[in-house]
Amino acid sequence: MTKKQAVLKDFSALKTTQRIELTAFGIYAIVFRGEADRTWEPRKGTQIHRVWKTTKLDVRQQRAWKKFRQDFDEAHGKSGGVTASYGEQLGNGDGERMPRAFTNEQYRRVHHIFKTYLGRREKALLYDLLQDDLKSGTDLTLEFIGLLRSGYGGEDDARVAGTVHVQYLLERLADFYGY
């Protein structure tokens, strides 16, 4: 009787393992289905809008771009050694009052993204996408991104590669913002 219980116990464990494997396989087999969040639309004519319009961005990526642009637009504070907005002044103990520059939370987040969080190539792509979003008529295209970053010469292949680079960058931003 002891042998029968051991065999049934092993069979039960095997069945559970099979269920776990089937569930894991089902999760990995889910096909990416991007979606265009219709409550928000990127600026028309930009490369982010091109990718968004073809529904190649998921909700996390769209929220990350929206949050980054919001942070960028609302960032206030010092701008290097050229100018600074001064808040309260603090003394250094010898009677002189030293001005202290002010920065808000949005400025600190954008600064951290560019200075620490992203690598050199990601930072360059984000800068190019931001410049494309701020200025109309830039020469940046998904095909150029794919050609420059992946070496694809064909238009379709370069567009796909450029789209993937944009998706990966927005994934990194989504991770940063905790989406």
SEZATOR-332270 format. One record per residue (C-alpha): residue number from 0; residue in one letter; y, x negated, z. Coordinates in nm, 3 decimals. Example, Ala and Ser with C-alpha at 12.3 -4.5 7.8 and 13.67 -1.06 7.14 Angstrom:
<0, "a", <-0.450, -1.230, 0.780>>
<1, "s", <-0.106, -1.367, 0.714>>
//
This chain:
<0, "m", <0.000, 0.000, 0.000>>
<1, "t", <0.236, -0.288, 0.063>>
<2, "k", <0.189, -0.411, -0.293>>
<3, "k", <0.280, -0.068, -0.435>>
<4, "q", <0.604, -0.057, -0.240>>
<5, "a", <0.700, -0.406, -0.357>>
<6, "v", <0.632, -0.312, -0.720>>
<7, "l", <0.837, 0.009, -0.691>>
<8, "k", <1.116, -0.180, -0.521>>
<9, "d", <1.126, -0.439, -0.803>>
<10, "f", <1.122, -0.164, -1.067>>
<11, "s", <1.410, 0.013, -0.895>>
<12, "a", <1.615, -0.308, -0.890>>
<13, "l", <1.533, -0.370, -1.256>>
<14, "k", <1.654, -0.026, -1.348>>
<15, "t", <1.981, -0.083, -1.163>>
<16, "t", <2.027, -0.415, -1.340>>
<17, "q", <1.969, -0.249, -1.675>>
<18, "r", <2.226, 0.017, -1.592>>
<19, "i", <2.479, -0.249, -1.498>>
<20, "e", <2.413, -0.439, -1.821>>
<21, "l", <2.449, -0.124, -2.031>>
<22, "t", <2.775, -0.036, -1.856>>
<23, "a", <2.911, -0.387, -1.907>>
<24, "f", <2.811, -0.378, -2.273>>
<25, "g", <2.987, -0.043, -2.310>>
<26, "i", <3.305, -0.185, -2.160>>
<27, "y", <3.303, -0.489, -2.387>>
<28, "a", <3.231, -0.273, -2.691>>
<29, "i", <3.555, -0.073, -2.651>>
<30, "v", <3.764, -0.129, -2.961>>
<31, "f", <4.133, -0.207, -2.919>>
<32, "r", <4.341, 0.093, -3.009>>
<33, "g", <4.708, 0.015, -2.991>>
<34, "e", <4.958, 0.289, -2.951>>
<35, "a", <5.324, 0.337, -3.014>>
<36, "d", <5.494, 0.465, -2.701>>
<37, "r", <5.720, 0.732, -2.846>>
<38, "t", <5.941, 0.743, -2.535>>
<39, "w", <6.077, 0.401, -2.629>>
<40, "e", <6.128, 0.237, -2.965>>
<41, "p", <6.228, -0.126, -3.022>>
<42, "r", <6.536, -0.196, -3.228>>
<43, "k", <6.466, -0.114, -3.592>>
<44, "g", <6.445, -0.402, -3.834>>
<45, "t", <6.309, -0.647, -3.578>>
<46, "q", <5.967, -0.807, -3.583>>
<47, "i", <5.880, -0.641, -3.251>>
<48, "h", <5.954, -0.308, -3.421>>
<49, "r", <5.727, -0.400, -3.713>>
<50, "v", <5.438, -0.471, -3.477>>
<51, "w", <5.515, -0.160, -3.269>>
<52, "k", <5.532, 0.063, -3.578>>
<53, "t", <5.184, -0.044, -3.689>>
<54, "t", <5.052, 0.046, -3.338>>
<55, "k", <4.932, -0.307, -3.268>>
<56, "l", <5.086, -0.316, -2.920>>
<57, "d", <4.930, -0.157, -2.616>>
<58, "v", <5.135, 0.013, -2.346>>
<59, "r", <5.140, -0.298, -2.123>>
<60, "q", <5.289, -0.510, -2.401>>
<61, "q", <5.551, -0.249, -2.485>>
<62, "r", <5.655, -0.214, -2.122>>
<63, "a", <5.675, -0.592, -2.087>>
<64, "w", <5.913, -0.626, -2.385>>
<65, "k", <6.122, -0.335, -2.262>>
<66, "k", <6.143, -0.486, -1.911>>
<67, "f", <6.225, -0.832, -2.045>>
<68, "r", <6.505, -0.693, -2.265>>
<69, "q", <6.635, -0.490, -1.971>>
<70, "d", <6.634, -0.799, -1.749>>
<71, "f", <6.805, -1.002, -2.020>>
<72, "d", <7.076, -0.739, -2.072>>
<73, "e", <7.140, -0.696, -1.698>>
<74, "a", <7.130, -1.066, -1.606>>
<75, "h", <7.454, -1.187, -1.444>>
<76, "g", <7.537, -1.518, -1.295>>
<77, "k", <7.614, -1.876, -1.370>>
<78, "s", <7.590, -2.014, -1.719>>
<79, "g", <7.522, -2.381, -1.676>>
<80, "g", <7.806, -2.620, -1.612>>
<81, "v", <8.055, -2.433, -1.830>>
<82, "t", <8.150, -2.136, -1.614>>
<83, "a", <8.027, -1.961, -1.305>>
<84, "s", <8.102, -1.639, -1.125>>
<85, "y", <8.202, -1.717, -0.773>>
<86, "g", <8.100, -1.513, -0.475>>
<87, "e", <8.188, -1.599, -0.120>>
<88, "q", <8.301, -1.951, -0.048>>
<89, "l", <8.123, -2.168, 0.202>>
<90, "g", <8.266, -2.463, 0.389>>
<91, "n", <8.089, -2.798, 0.409>>
<92, "g", <8.223, -2.877, 0.754>>
<93, "d", <8.522, -3.095, 0.660>>
<94, "g", <8.769, -2.815, 0.605>>
<95, "e", <8.712, -2.781, 0.231>>
<96, "r", <8.576, -2.457, 0.096>>
<97, "m", <8.303, -2.495, -0.165>>
<98, "p", <8.254, -2.217, -0.419>>
<99, "r", <7.904, -2.073, -0.446>>
<100, "a", <7.779, -1.936, -0.779>>
<101, "f", <7.619, -1.592, -0.786>>
<102, "t", <7.302, -1.494, -0.973>>
<103, "n", <7.124, -1.161, -0.964>>
<104, "e", <6.750, -1.091, -0.959>>
<105, "q", <6.733, -1.024, -1.334>>
<106, "y", <6.894, -1.359, -1.408>>
<107, "r", <6.646, -1.536, -1.181>>
<108, "r", <6.349, -1.364, -1.353>>
<109, "v", <6.468, -1.452, -1.704>>
<110, "h", <6.544, -1.806, -1.593>>
<111, "h", <6.197, -1.840, -1.438>>
<112, "i", <6.030, -1.707, -1.755>>
<113, "f", <6.206, -1.962, -1.976>>
<114, "k", <6.206, -2.260, -1.740>>
<115, "t", <5.873, -2.237, -1.561>>
<116, "y", <5.640, -1.958, -1.665>>
<117, "l", <5.605, -2.004, -2.042>>
<118, "g", <5.491, -2.312, -2.227>>
<119, "r", <5.704, -2.482, -2.492>>
<120, "r", <5.558, -2.294, -2.791>>
<121, "e", <5.561, -1.955, -2.615>>
<122, "k", <5.920, -2.016, -2.504>>
<123, "a", <6.023, -2.097, -2.862>>
<124, "l", <5.862, -1.779, -2.994>>
<125, "l", <6.025, -1.568, -2.723>>
<126, "y", <6.361, -1.724, -2.803>>
<127, "d", <6.312, -1.648, -3.175>>
<128, "l", <6.208, -1.288, -3.104>>
<129, "l", <6.504, -1.243, -2.871>>
<130, "q", <6.742, -1.385, -3.129>>
<131, "d", <6.588, -1.152, -3.390>>
<132, "d", <6.647, -0.860, -3.153>>
<133, "l", <7.007, -0.955, -3.079>>
<134, "k", <7.114, -1.041, -3.435>>
<135, "s", <7.042, -0.841, -3.743>>
<136, "g", <6.942, -1.015, -4.062>>
<137, "t", <6.763, -1.318, -3.919>>
<138, "d", <6.502, -1.479, -4.141>>
<139, "l", <6.224, -1.443, -3.884>>
<140, "t", <5.918, -1.257, -4.013>>
<141, "l", <5.565, -1.208, -3.886>>
<142, "e", <5.443, -1.392, -4.194>>
<143, "f", <5.662, -1.693, -4.110>>
<144, "i", <5.537, -1.690, -3.749>>
<145, "g", <5.176, -1.685, -3.873>>
<146, "l", <5.240, -1.961, -4.125>>
<147, "l", <5.428, -2.184, -3.883>>
<148, "r", <5.201, -2.139, -3.580>>
<149, "s", <4.859, -2.100, -3.744>>
<150, "g", <4.896, -2.245, -4.092>>
<151, "y", <4.792, -1.932, -4.282>>
<152, "g", <4.940, -1.936, -4.633>>
<153, "g", <4.833, -1.594, -4.756>>
<154, "e", <5.076, -1.315, -4.678>>
<155, "d", <4.820, -1.081, -4.520>>
<156, "d", <4.652, -1.352, -4.314>>
<157, "a", <4.988, -1.490, -4.199>>
<158, "r", <5.105, -1.141, -4.097>>
<159, "v", <4.789, -1.087, -3.890>>
<160, "a", <4.824, -1.428, -3.727>>
<161, "g", <5.193, -1.365, -3.653>>
<162, "t", <5.106, -1.028, -3.500>>
<163, "v", <4.844, -1.190, -3.277>>
<164, "h", <5.094, -1.451, -3.155>>
<165, "v", <5.343, -1.176, -3.069>>
<166, "q", <5.071, -0.977, -2.890>>
<167, "y", <4.968, -1.281, -2.686>>
<168, "l", <5.327, -1.355, -2.586>>
<169, "l", <5.380, -0.996, -2.476>>
<170, "e", <5.051, -1.011, -2.281>>
<171, "r", <5.189, -1.312, -2.094>>
<172, "l", <5.510, -1.120, -2.020>>
<173, "a", <5.305, -0.819, -1.906>>
<174, "d", <5.115, -1.045, -1.667>>
<175, "f", <5.444, -1.185, -1.537>>
<176, "y", <5.586, -0.840, -1.470>>
<177, "g", <5.260, -0.718, -1.317>>
<178, "y", <5.178, -0.446, -1.571>>
//
